[in-house]
Amino acid sequence: MTESLVIDTTAHASETPDTPQPYRELGLADDEYARIREILGRRPTDAELAMYSVMWSEHCSYKSSKKHLRYFGETTTEEMKAKMLAGIGENAGVVDIGDGWAVTFKAESHNHPSYVEPYQGAATGVGGIVRDILAMGARPLAVADSLRFGPADAPDTRRVLPGIVAGVAGYGNCLGLPNVGGEVVFDASYAGNPLVNALCVGAMRAEDLHLAFASGTGNKIILFGARTGLDGIGGVSVLASDTFSGEESGSGRKKLPSVQVGDPFTEKVLIECCLELFAKKLVVGIQDLGGAGLSCATSELAAAGDGGMFIDLDRIPLRAEGMTAAEILSSESQERMCAVVEPSKVDEFMAICRKWDVLATEIGEVTDGDHLVITWRGETVVDVPPRTVALQGPVYDRPIERPSFQDALQADTPDNLPRPTTTEELRETLLRVISSPNQAAKDWVTEQYDRYVRGNTVLAQPADSGLIRIDENTGRGVAVSTDCNSRFVYLDPYTGAQLALAEAYRNVATTGATPLAVTDCLNFGAPTDPGVMWQFERAVHGLADGCAQLGIPVTGGNVSFFNQTGDTAILPTPLVGVLGVIDDVRRRIPTGIGAEAGETLLLLGETHDEFGGSAWAQVMHGHLGGLPPKVDLERERLLAEILVAGSRDGMISAAHDLSDGGLAQALVETALAGQCGARIFLDEDADAFVQLFSESAGRVLVAVPRTEELRFTEMCTARGLPWRKTGVVDPESNSLEIQGVADFSLDELRAAWEGTLPGIFG
């Protein structure tokens, strides 16, 4: 926006009803603009138009997804609600984990900004999710990230991936937060539209929970942190609500607002400042400034409070000259927080901010009215009911239609694809699968992250879940895992979402932690496509029904639409994050084998001939079709209970879940993680190929000390969990011997598994 010669005040707007306004350019539809005029009884001012446009964007208002997201509430039982201290609608979900501790966690997307400016897009994605956790009153403890790119060897992947990884690493490392988990996935559908989903987990004492609301007439509104600038105006709120056209994914870009610029060192002192303010009980309500900036913070605080709010934009510390009111309200400059403070505590609040060298300014107060009133240069430029901005945006009932290609896609099963039958073919298949970009080691990425800073990391990548100690006295800790096989979701969105839930749930249990709660990051194409909305609705129902069956609540999350280039949508990617708790991290279960010679390897669960969407079909045949593996959530629950019991009673020395790549992939990863050899026995009465490469769900490979084998297997049998002895650990050996198939040296496997990404990205 450019500064008007005349300030567009509310009075001026009433006097000039026919003044043309660029509402379409700001992403508002004709009927949405008409609704704003109806609410206000006049045309909006420039500042009000900017505020409504960002707050009614897809990213901020959830206008296409809200109808379907209600299903989470409909399926959440009272027992599930009892676990939550804060849930959907807050900055982040909070769960009670016992002994007075509460944990908050959430995942969010920063997809389109990361395509436009990879480093800053990814960095500010991390910064934003960390502030969401901070705003709940918690100390951020760790981050994780789930990244999706186009083909690994594609030119655009080579452009965006290094910058995105460096952005995630640079911001998290500077904050001193360990990066403990995540994924890196390559698929052609993400070309031109990478996914950057960031997760943060934090901990607090339960009584220290803070919420975002502005209550108490006369209480002061204080903006603190960085100055407000021109960076990120309309950034995530506009970028995440628009799709890239073919032109924009090529050499030219049509409408790409500037991406936010992050400063992790400013955020680091902001974190410490906030935590001291919380400890001194100086804050009534608090909100971070992320997407939609001050427009979001002020309208949401006021909408959740018991009165109105007054804000004076002339008091806002700026770092650019000549900014208009609309620009100040829309700026998404990073590292800013907005707090509601009692007048008697303002001086102490300001003193703590000065101690941490954090700029803090009183910009307004809570009023006894019911409007959000904002002035600029002495004139009223915003006078709106805040609930109409933050809570009562448009809600669309988008057309839903099962895609016409879905039947043919599911009918195109991999059953007729040629399978390896000889030992040489099986050997070659294993090496090709484990060295493919999706199955290969991600060390090239994760070694750029500091996984152990602060000294409380117990498990980190490539472990099944990240595990962080939160209480040094008791050893209590939390595990977190993020998962989604988007190929499964594409084949069957309902089952695919449940498989994502099942894998994240299983990964947490594999470390010995009890799964407790879920967050999600739902990445889909354009909601204007009825086929995309069908995928979305089915995935939401699958995830909600799955959580209800497992008895763990969805505490919050994020929806990211318009993830497509032109008419080509990404594979539907409903990322699922699961949080678990372990009473004592010293009982955690590592991934690598090798604690003791002669330990027994047991395969828990059942293996079936299931190859739809499998890594084998993709790597060996470039095939995607059929149905994904079946999911049995009751079996997943039983498996988790046995893993947790095995951890608690010292019966399991190592464990690794089976997912992409099947048993073959799990064997390679657990042997290399432990730098230990093993002898594997396949069932002579079953197909070796199916045993090695099937991706049946609900399976875990465990190493059990010989002294515990009988006790553990009797427990499995008594509780009805199938198991099969599948090998023995041999620390003296430098090979993985799959009897009847092949003998692989660990050096050969390591070269194949670890060499792929460095070979591509240098």
N, C-alpha and C positions, 0 to 999 in steps of 0.2 A: 504494500500500500504506500501511496505517497501522501504527504501531509496536505490536508485541505487548507485553502486560504481562509475559510471560516470554520471554526470549531463546530463539528456536527453534534450539537447538544440535543438533549431530549426535547427541549422547547423548539429548537430549530427543526427537528424531525417532525414534530406535530404541525408546524407551519408549512412544511414542504412535503406533503404526502406523495407527490408524484415524481420526486427526484429519482432518476434511475439508479439502481444499485447492482453491483456485480455479484449477485448471490449465486448465479450458476457457476461462475469462475471459482467461487469459494466452496463448491461442492454441494450446494443446497438445491433441492428439486423445487419446482414451481409450487407444489402443494405445501412443502415445508416452509418456504418463504411466506406463503399466504397464512400459514398457521402462526408464524412468528408475529405477523401483523395483527392477527386476531388476538393473540395473547396480550400484546402491548397496547392495542387500540390505536395504533399508529404504525408508521414505518419504523424500523429500527435505526438507531444511529450507526455510524460506521463502526464504532467500538462494539455495540451490541451485536451487529451483524457478524463481526469477527468472532465474538464470543459464542454465539449460537452455532456458527458454521463449524467451529472446531469441536464444540461439545456435542453437536448432533452428527458428527462424522461417524462412520462405521466403527472406527477404532475406539472412540470414547463412549458412544451411546449404545453399542451392541444392537442397533435397530433391526438388523436382519436375523440375529441369533437369539435375542431375548426371549422370543416366544418358545424356542426349543430348550433354552437353558433352564427354564422353569421346571423342566422334567427332573433336574437334579434335586430340587426341593421336594417334588412330589414323591420321590423314591427314597428320601432320607428319613430313616426311622428315628424315633425318639432316642433309642439307644445309641445310634450313630451321632445324633446331635449332642448327646451328653459328653462326647469326647472333645467337642469343639468349644473353645473360648471365644473365637471369632471365625466367621465363615465367609461365604460368598457375599460380595458387596463391599468388604473391607479391603484395605490396601494389600493384605495378605492373610491367609488362614492361620489360626493359632490353635494348637491342641495341647491338652494337659498330658504330661508324660509321667506324673507322679513325683512325690517328694518335694512338692512345691515348685517344680520346674514346668515351664511351658516352652514349646518350640513353635516357631513360625517359619513357613516356607511358601514359596510361590515361584511359578515360571511365567515368563513373558516373552513376547516376540519383539524383535527389532529387525525384521526381514528387509523391507524395502530401503530403509536408510543404509543398511549394510551393502546393498547392491550399488547404491549411488556413491557412497564413500566408505569403502570397506573398513578401514581402521576406525574412524570415528563412529560409524554406525554400530559396530560391534562393541567398541569401548563404552559408549554411552548406553548401550543396552545393558551392560553389566552394571554401570553406575546407577541406572534407573531402578533395577530390581533390588539392588542393595539398599537404596533409599526406601523402597517399599517395606522392606524388613525393618529398617531402622524406625520408620514411622509407627510401627506397632509397639515400640518401646524395647526392642530386642537388640542385643549386640549381634551383628552379622558374624557368622562363624566360618562359612565356606560357600563357594559357588560351584556350579556345574554348568555345562553348556551342551546343547544338542545342535549340531550343525549339519546342513544338507546342501550339497553342491551338484552342479551338472557333472558330466563325465570327467573323471579325474584328469584325463589328458586333453580336455577341451581348452582352447585359448582363454575363454572367459573365466573358467575355473582357476586357471593359473593367475588371472588378474585378481579375482576376489578372495580366493582362499588364503594366500599368505597375509593379506591385509586384515582379514577378519580374525584369523588366529592371533596375529600380532596385537590386534585391538583387545581381544578377550584377555590375552596374557598381560599386556601392558597395564591395563586398568586394574585387573585383579591382583597382579603382583605388586603394584604400587600401593594398593590398599592393604597389603599384607593378609589377603584372604586366600587360603588354599583352594585350588580347583581340584575337586576330588572325583568328578565323574562326568559322564556324558557320552556322546556318540559323534561319529563323523560318517556320513553316508553319501554316496554318489549315485545319481540317477539322472538320465537325460531330461526328465521332467523339470528338474530344478535349474536347468541352464537358463541364465538370465533372471532367475528368481531364487537366489539362495535363501535358506531358512537359518536364522540365528535366534535360537531360543535359549534364554539365559535363566538359570535358577539360582536362588539364594536361600540359605537356611540360617536361622538365628535362634538364640535362646535367651530366656529371661526368667526371672521369678514370676510366678503367675500373677502376683499382686501388682506387678509393674506394667501390665498391659495398658496400652494407650490406643485411643480410637480417634477417628477424624470427625470432629464436630465442633461447632462454634456455639457455645452456650454461655449464659450469664451476661445480662445487659451491662455494658460498661467495660467488659473485659477487652483487653487490647489485642490487636492483630499485629504480630511481629514477623517480618520477612527477614530471614537470616541465611547467610551463605554467600554465594557468588553474586556479582552484579548482573543485571539484566541487559542482554545485548540483542543484536539482530540475528544471532545464530539460531537456527532451528525454527524460524517462524513458519508455522504451518507444517512443521517437519513430520513427526511421526503421525500426527492426527490426520494430515492430508495424504502423506505417502502411503500409509497403511489402509487408506480408504479408496485408493485408486489403483488401477492395474496398469502395468507398463504396456504401451503399444509396441508394435513391431519397430516403429521409428525409434522409440526410446531405448529399446534393447540393442540397437545398433550404434551407429556413430553419432546420431543426433538425439537430443532429449527435448521434449516439448515443454513439460511442466514438472520441474524437479526442484522443490524448495530446498534451501540449504539444510544440511544435516547438522545436528547439535555437535558442539565441540566440548569434549570432556577434559577435566583436570582432576585426576585422581588424588593429588596431594591436597587440593582444597576439600575434596570429599572426605579424606582421611581425618582431617581436623574437625570437619563437620560432624562426623560420626562420634568422635570423642566428646565434642561439645554437647551433642544431643544426649549422650548417655549420662553426662554429669547433670544436665538439666532435668532429666528423668529422675535421677537418683535424689535430687534435691526437691522433687515434687513441685516443680515450677511451671508445669505445662498442664492446661486443661484439655486441650485438643491439639492435634498436629496433623499436618498433611505435607507430603513431599510435592515438589513441582516437577512433573514429568511431562507426558503428553498433554498438550493444550495449556501448559504453563500456568500462569496466574489465573486465567479464565477457569481452569479446572479447580485449582486449589481454593479459590474464594467461593465459587458457586457450590462446590461439594461441601465445604465446611459449613456454609450458611444453610444449605438445604438439609443437612443432618442435625442442625442445631435447633434451638427453641426461640429464635428471634430473627432479626435481620442483620445486615452488616453494612458498614460504611468503609470505603477504601479511598484514599487520596493518592492518585498515581504520581503526583508531583513529589511525593516522598520516596518513590522507588529509586534506589541507587542504580544508575545506568552506566553502561560502558560504551555507549554510542550516542552521538549527537543527533538531534532532530527526530527522535523516535516519536511516532504518533501514539495515541492512546490504544488504537487497535494493535499496533506492533508490540507495545509493552504488555498487553494482555495476552497476546498470542505467542510471545517468545518462549521457546523451549530451552533457554539457557540452562545449563546443568548446575548441579551442586547447590540447590536452593531448597529451603524448607519454610513452611508457614505455620506459626504457632499461635494459639490462643492463650493469653496469660492474664491472670488477675492483676489489677492495677497495683496492688500492694507488693507484688512480686516482680514487677518490671525491672526495678533497679538491680536486683540480684540476678535476674535473667541476663541483663545487659552486661553485668560484671563478668559473668562466666563466659559470655561470648567474647569479651575483650581479652580474657585470660587465654582463650584459644585462638586469638587473632581472627575471629570470625565476624565479619561485618553484619550488624543487626540494626534494623530500622523499624520503628513503630509506624505502621502505614494505615491504621484504621482501628475500628472497634466494633464490638457486637452492639446492635441497637435493639430497641424494643419494638421495632416495626416488623414487617414481613417481606421486605424487599432488600435486594443487594443494590446499593447505591454507590457509584464510583464517580469521582470527580477528577478532572484534569484541567490544569490552568484556571482553576477557580470555577469551572463550569461542570454541570452534571452531564456526563457522557454515557452513563449506564444507570438504568433504573428498572430492574427486572425482578420478577418473582424467582428466587434462585432454584426452586424445585423444577420450574419449567425448563431451566437450563441443564441441570445436572441429573434430574430423575425422571422427567416427563417428556423426554424426547420421542421422536416417532418410533413406532413399533410396526414392522412390516410382516405381513404373512406372505412370504415369497412363494411363488409356484414351486411345487415339488413334483418331480417326475423321474421314475427309474430310468436311467440312461438306456437308449436303444441298443447300445453295444454290450450291455451287461450279460444278457443270455449267451451271446456268442463267446464272450470272454470266459465265462464259467464253463462253457461246453468245450473250450479249447484246452483240454487237460494235458498234462505232461506225460500221460500214460504211454503214449506211443513214441516218445523220444527214445533214441537208442541209449541203453544203459551199459556201463562198463561190466564186463563179465570175467575177464581174465585178471590175474594178479597185476600184470603190467598196466592194464587199463585202470584198475582201482588205484594203483600207486600214482599214476599220472593225474587222475582226477583229484586225488587228495592234494597234491602239490599245486595244481592249478586253482583249486578252490581257496586254499589258505593264502595264496599269494595274490588273489584278486583284490582290487582296491577296497571293496567293502569288508572283506574278511581279513585283510592284512593288518598287521600291527599298526597302531596309531601313534607310536612313540614320536614320530616326527612332529606331531601336533602337541601331544601332552608334555613332552620334554620342554616346551616353551613356557609351560605353566609351572608355577611353584606349588607343588602339591603338599608340602610339609611345613610351610611357614607357620609360626605360632606354636608348633610342637604338639598339637592335639590331634593331628591326622593319624588315624589308626589303619585305615585302608584307603587306597586311592586307585585310580586307573593304573593298570587294567583289571583290577578287582571287579567282581560283579556289582558291588555297590561301594560308594564312598562311605566311610565311617569316621565320625568325629566324636572325641570325648568332650563332654560338656561339664562334667563335674569331676575334678581331680580327686576329691575325697572318696567318693563312692565308685568312681569309674563308669558312671552312667554315660551312655553315648547314644547318638542317633545315626542311622544309616539312610542314605538317599540314593535312588536309582531313577534314571529316565530311560524310557524305551518306546519305540514304535517301529514296527515293520510296515511301512506304507504300502508295500506290495501286497501284503495280506489285506490291508484295509481297502485297497483298490478292488480286489477280487470280491470281498464281502465286507462292507463297512461295519456292520454290526459285530460280526465275529472278529474282524480285524482289530477293532477297538478293544474288545475283550481280551484278545491275545496280547495286545500292548499292555493292558492292565496286568494280565497274568504274568508276563515276563518281568515287569518291574516289581511286582509283588514277590515273585520267586527270587529275584536277584537280591532283594532286601533280606528275605528269609535265609538265603544261602550264606550270608555272613553271620547268622545267628541272631539277627534282630527280628522282633515281632512287628509286622506291618501294621501301621496305625492310621494313616490318612493319605489322601491323594490330592495332587494339584494337576492341572492339565494346561496344555497350550495347543489349541485346536487350529491347525493351519490348513486352509482350503482355498479353492479357486474363487471365482466371482459369484456372489450370492444371487446375481441376476440370472444365472444359469440354473434352470430347474434340476438338472442332473447333479450339479454341485450341492444344491440344497438337499437333495435326496441322500447323497453321501453324508452330509453333515448331520441330518436328522437321524439317520441310522447309526452313525458313530456315537452321537450323544446318547441315544437310547441304549446302545450296547455298553457304553462305559457306565452309565448310571445304573442299569440293571446289574451289571457285574459288581459294582461297588456295593449295591444293596445286598447281593448274595454273599459277598465276602464280609459284609458288616463294617466296612471302612468308608468314611465320608469323603466326598469331594469338598475341600475347604476353600477352593477358589481357583482362579486360573485366568486364561486369556483366550480371546478369539482373534484370529488373524485371517481375514478374507482378502480377496483380490490377489492371491498368490498365483499369478499366471502371466505369461508373456503373450500378448495378443489374445487369441482364442484358445491357447494351449494352457490348461490348468496343470498345476503340480499334482503328483499323486497325493491323495488325501492323507494328511499326516497329523492325526490327533496324538500328540506327544503326551505320555502319561508319566508323571513323577510320583513315586511312592516313598513315604517317610516311614521309618521303623525305629523302634527304641530297643536298646539292649541294656540290661541292668549293670553289666560289668564288661567293658571293652576287652579285658584280658581274656575273655572267653570267646572272642570273635573267631570266625572260621576263615582262614586264608584261602586263596585260590590255588597256590602252587603246592604240588605234592613233594614229598621228600623228607618228612619229619622223622621217619623211622623205616629201616629196611624191612621188607616183607609185609608192609601194610597192605590190606586188601582194598581193591577198588570195586565199589558197588555201583551199579546203575539203578537208580530209583525211578520208578515209573514204567510206562509201557511204550513200546515202539511200534508204529504202524507204517504202512506204505503211504506216506503223505508228502507229496512233492510240489503241490500247487504253490507258486510264489517262492519256491525254495532258492537258496543260493546255488545249488547244483544246476537247476534249470536255467538260471540267469547266466551263470559263468560259462557253462559248457554249451548252452544252446541259445542264449539270448532270448529265452522264452518267458512269458508271463501270461498265465492262464490257469483255468481250473478253479478249485476251491482251496482255501487255506486249511491248515490243520484244524481238527476239532479242538474245542476248548472245554475243559471240565473244571469249573471253578471250585467245586467241592473237593476234587482231587488236589487242586492247588492249595486249598486251605489245609488239607491233611498233610500234604508234603511240607508245608511251612511249619506246621506244628511239630512234626518229627525232626526237622532241621533245628528248630529252636531248642527242642528237648535234647537233641544230640549235642548241641553247643553247650547247653547248661550243665550237662552231666559228663562232659569231656569225652564223648564217644566218637567225635568226628575231628580229624586232624586237617582235612582240606575238603573243599567242595567247589564245584563249578557247574552252573546251570547249562543245559543244552538248549540252544536256540538256532540262530543262523549258522548253517554249515553242519549242524547235527553233532553226533558223537565224534566224528573225525576232528572237527574244529575244536571241540572241548578238550579232547585228548592232547592235541598239539599245544593248546594254550596253557593247560595245567602243567604239562611236562616242562615247557619252557619257563613258565613262571617260577617253578621250583628248581629249575636246572637239574632235573632228575629223570632218569630213565624209568621205563615200565614195560611189563609184558601184558599184552591184551589178549583175552580169549573171547572170540566171537562165538555165537551159537551156531554149531555146525548144521542144525536143522532149519536155519533161517537164512535168508538172502543176505550175503555180506554187504552188498551195496545199500540195501535198505537199512541195515543196522548202523552203517557208518554215516549215511548222508540224509536220512529222514529227519524232518524237522517237527516231529510230533511234540506237542506241548507237555508240560507237567513232568519234566525229567531233570534229574540232577545227578552228576557224577560225584561220589564222595569217596574219600580215603578214610579207612577205619583201622585203628591199631588192632593188631591180632588179638590183644587181650580183651577188646571190646566188640569183636565181630559178632559173637554169639548173642550178646545182650542187645546189640543194635538190630540185628536181623530178626530176632524174636519180637522186638518192639514193632518193627515194620509189619511182620506177619500178623501179629495180634491186632494191629489197627487196620489191616487190610490194604497196605501199600505194597504193590508189586516191587520186587527187587531181584537183581541178578548179579552174581559175582562175575565181574568182567575183567579182572586183571590183578596184578600185584605190583607194588612199587619196588624199584630196584635202584637205590642211590649209587650203586657201584657201576651201573651201566650208563653209557652215553648214547643210548638209543631208545626209540619207541618201537617196540616190536609188536606188530599186529599179526598174531600167528595165523598162518594160512593166507596172508595177504602180502605183507612186505615188512621189511626192517628198515626204519629210517633213523639215521644218525641225528642227534639233536642239532649238530652244526648245520646239516642239510636243511632241517626244518626251520631253524632260525634264519638262515639266509633267505629262504623262500618267503617266510612270514614277515620278516622285518625289512626286507630290501625294497618293497614296492613303492611306498610313498617317497622315501629319499630318492629313489630312481626317477620319479616323476617331477618332484618339486625341488630336488637338489639339496 
